[in-house]
């Protein structure tokens, strides 16, 4: 087999694999979009890829009304903005303290953070729920915001790695100019952590948006519905056989995250590019 033929076959195989992966990802979404515009009877009698006779929006109207989607969107946005903002502030402050200062129990704190990683989250839910209940935060948006504000191991060491790569000369120059620790953090460290912050924000946003456990445990009333718990209204014997309504609810859940990615993709790529350049 000649070299050119071998390269051509490798290219063909590569594109076949790429097309198969794209089909695996895209086809379920296409099926959901088509199904969301069908009636239940039409969905039962036609194939998955048959277009609906008329693009009826009744399924979407039903999801908005019975699922209280406007309330869910608003509450989810509040959790995202408040939770991510506090999470970034606490995470960068923790990394700044661990990466810039030497103190007695620094090693113990780092070991405890690493040790928390191996503890299953579900085993701490009873104690966490008891604390939230005693603080009168149950069934308020403050409960998930407080829990989402906490930093995790991956985020801590991501920030810590970036902090340790920042030259100490910047701190010394700022101290000579009269800047204190907080001013150094706010004016020097935090802006230079932008690449790490972009990555952390993306991971945290996806985690909060997809999380069902915390909202399900701590938010019980209709006024505190979020996207994930709103979907539970269409789960059960009443909706289990109404696939078009379920498909419409899935599409409405996917749209905000898709829009967020489209609007933030430049920032994502800028953060990746900035993180690949030292100095």
TAZI-V176175 format. One record per residue. N is the residue number from 1. RES is the residue in three letters. PSI is psi in degrees with one decimal (none if undefined). Layout:
N_RES_PSI / N_RES_PSI
//
This chain:
1_UNK_128.1 / 2_UNK_161.4 / 3_UNK_-42.5 / 4_UNK_-40.7 / 5_UNK_-39.5 / 6_UNK_-44.0 / 7_UNK_-38.4 / 8_UNK_-41.7 / 9_UNK_-39.5 / 10_UNK_-39.7 / 11_UNK_-41.3 / 12_UNK_-45.6 / 13_UNK_-41.0 / 14_UNK_-45.1 / 15_UNK_-33.0 / 16_UNK_-43.3 / 17_UNK_-43.4 / 18_UNK_-43.6 / 19_UNK_-39.0 / 20_UNK_-42.5 / 21_UNK_-41.4 / 22_UNK_-40.5 / 23_UNK_-40.2 / 24_UNK_-36.3 / 25_UNK_-42.5 / 26_UNK_-38.5 / 27_UNK_-45.1 / 28_UNK_-36.3 / 29_UNK_-42.2 / 30_UNK_-42.1 / 31_UNK_-43.2 / 32_UNK_-42.1 / 33_UNK_-45.6 / 34_UNK_-45.0 / 35_UNK_-31.6 / 36_UNK_-18.2 / 37_UNK_0.4 / 38_UNK_157.9 / 39_UNK_165.9 / 40_UNK_-39.4 / 41_UNK_-41.3 / 42_UNK_-38.5 / 43_UNK_-37.4 / 44_UNK_-28.9 / 45_UNK_-12.8 / 46_UNK_165.7 / 47_UNK_167.7 / 48_UNK_-31.1 / 49_UNK_4.5 / 50_UNK_127.0 / 51_UNK_147.5 / 52_UNK_151.6 / 53_UNK_-39.2 / 54_UNK_136.9 / 55_UNK_86.3 / 56_UNK_133.7 / 57_UNK_10.9 / 58_UNK_-37.8 / 59_UNK_-40.8 / 60_UNK_-38.5 / 61_UNK_-42.2 / 62_UNK_-40.3 / 63_UNK_-44.0 / 64_UNK_-41.5 / 65_UNK_-53.1 / 66_UNK_-25.4 / 67_UNK_-4.1 / 68_UNK_51.7 / 69_UNK_-31.8 / 70_UNK_-41.7 / 71_UNK_-41.5 / 72_UNK_-42.5 / 73_UNK_-44.9 / 74_UNK_-47.8 / 75_UNK_-37.9 / 76_UNK_-40.3 / 77_UNK_-40.7 / 78_UNK_-44.8 / 79_UNK_-40.6 / 80_UNK_-50.8 / 81_UNK_-51.2 / 82_UNK_-46.1 / 83_UNK_-44.9 / 84_UNK_-40.3 / 85_UNK_-50.1 / 86_UNK_-38.0 / 87_UNK_-42.7 / 88_UNK_-43.7 / 89_UNK_-50.1 / 90_UNK_-40.4 / 91_UNK_-43.6 / 92_UNK_-36.6 / 93_UNK_-43.4 / 94_UNK_-46.1 / 95_UNK_-37.2 / 96_UNK_-42.9 / 97_UNK_-43.4 / 98_UNK_-30.8 / 99_UNK_-18.8 / 100_UNK_-16.8 / 101_UNK_142.5 / 102_UNK_117.9 / 103_UNK_169.9 / 104_UNK_-47.7 / 105_UNK_22.1 / 106_UNK_-46.9 / 107_UNK_-37.7 / 108_UNK_-40.9 / 109_UNK_-44.1 / 110_UNK_-40.3 / 111_UNK_-38.2 / 112_UNK_-39.2 / 113_UNK_-43.4 / 114_UNK_-38.0 / 115_UNK_-31.1 / 116_UNK_-22.4 / 117_UNK_-32.4 / 118_UNK_-5.8 / 119_UNK_119.7 / 120_UNK_133.1 / 121_UNK_-36.2 / 122_UNK_-27.6 / 123_UNK_-16.7 / 124_UNK_0.0 / 125_UNK_-34.7 / 126_UNK_-47.1 / 127_UNK_-42.3 / 128_UNK_-43.1 / 129_UNK_-40.0 / 130_UNK_-41.9 / 131_UNK_-46.4 / 132_UNK_-38.0 / 133_UNK_-42.1 / 134_UNK_-25.8 / 135_UNK_2.8 / 136_UNK_37.3 / 137_UNK_-4.8 / 138_UNK_138.3 / 139_UNK_33.6 / 140_UNK_153.7 / 141_UNK_-16.8 / 142_UNK_-30.6 / 143_UNK_-57.0 / 144_UNK_-31.3 / 145_UNK_-44.1 / 146_UNK_-42.1 / 147_UNK_-38.3 / 148_UNK_-23.1 / 149_UNK_-22.5 / 150_UNK_141.1 / 151_UNK_160.2 / 152_UNK_179.1 / 153_UNK_-47.5 / 154_UNK_-46.2 / 155_UNK_-42.1 / 156_UNK_-48.1 / 157_UNK_-25.1 / 158_UNK_-48.8 / 159_UNK_-40.8 / 160_UNK_-39.2 / 161_UNK_-41.5 / 162_UNK_-40.8 / 163_UNK_-43.3 / 164_UNK_-19.5 / 165_UNK_-10.0 / 166_UNK_132.7 / 167_UNK_135.9 / 168_UNK_-18.6 / 169_UNK_-29.6 / 170_UNK_-42.3 / 171_UNK_-45.2 / 172_UNK_-41.1 / 173_UNK_-38.3 / 174_UNK_-38.1 / 175_UNK_-37.8 / 176_UNK_-35.0 / 177_UNK_-2.6 / 178_UNK_9.7 / 179_UNK_140.7 / 180_UNK_-176.6 / 181_UNK_-44.3 / 182_UNK_-39.2 / 183_UNK_-39.3 / 184_UNK_-44.0 / 185_UNK_-49.1 / 186_UNK_-38.1 / 187_UNK_-22.3 / 188_UNK_-57.7 / 189_UNK_-51.2 / 190_UNK_-46.5 / 191_UNK_-34.8 / 192_UNK_-11.3 / 193_UNK_12.6 / 194_UNK_-47.1 / 195_UNK_-44.6 / 196_UNK_-37.1 / 197_UNK_-40.1 / 198_UNK_-46.7 / 199_UNK_-44.8 / 200_UNK_-40.6 / 201_UNK_-43.0 / 202_UNK_-48.1 / 203_UNK_-42.8 / 204_UNK_-39.8 / 205_UNK_-44.6 / 206_UNK_-40.3 / 207_UNK_-46.7 / 208_UNK_-44.1 / 209_UNK_-37.2 / 210_UNK_-10.6 / 211_UNK_131.4 / 212_UNK_-25.5 / 213_UNK_-54.5 / 214_UNK_-49.3 / 215_UNK_-36.6 / 216_UNK_-36.6 / 217_UNK_-36.3 / 218_UNK_-10.1 / 219_UNK_108.1 / 220_UNK_-23.8 / 221_UNK_159.8 / 222_UNK_-31.5 / 223_UNK_-16.0 / 224_UNK_22.4 / 225_UNK_143.5 / 226_UNK_178.2 / 227_UNK_-47.6 / 228_UNK_-41.2 / 229_UNK_-24.8 / 230_UNK_-33.3 / 231_UNK_-28.6 / 232_UNK_-21.1 / 233_UNK_-17.4 / 234_UNK_22.9 / 235_UNK_125.8 / 236_UNK_-172.2 / 237_UNK_-29.1 / 238_UNK_-29.4 / 239_UNK_-4.9 / 240_UNK_-29.9 / 241_UNK_-1.6 / 242_UNK_75.7 / 243_UNK_-41.8 / 244_UNK_-37.8 / 245_UNK_-42.1 / 246_UNK_-41.2 / 247_UNK_-41.4 / 248_UNK_-39.5 / 249_UNK_-38.0 / 250_UNK_-40.5 / 251_UNK_-42.9 / 252_UNK_-28.8 / 253_UNK_-35.0 / 254_UNK_-31.4 / 255_UNK_-49.2 / 256_UNK_-41.9 / 257_UNK_-36.9 / 258_UNK_-43.0 / 259_UNK_-39.2 / 260_UNK_-39.7 / 261_UNK_-43.5 / 262_UNK_-42.5 / 263_UNK_-29.4 / 264_UNK_6.5 / 265_UNK_-34.7 / 266_UNK_-41.4 / 267_UNK_-37.0 / 268_UNK_-47.4 / 269_UNK_-35.1 / 270_UNK_-40.5 / 271_UNK_-40.8 / 272_UNK_-42.8 / 273_UNK_-43.8 / 274_UNK_-35.0 / 275_UNK_-15.8 / 276_UNK_-4.3 / 277_UNK_127.0 / 278_UNK_151.9 / 279_UNK_none
//
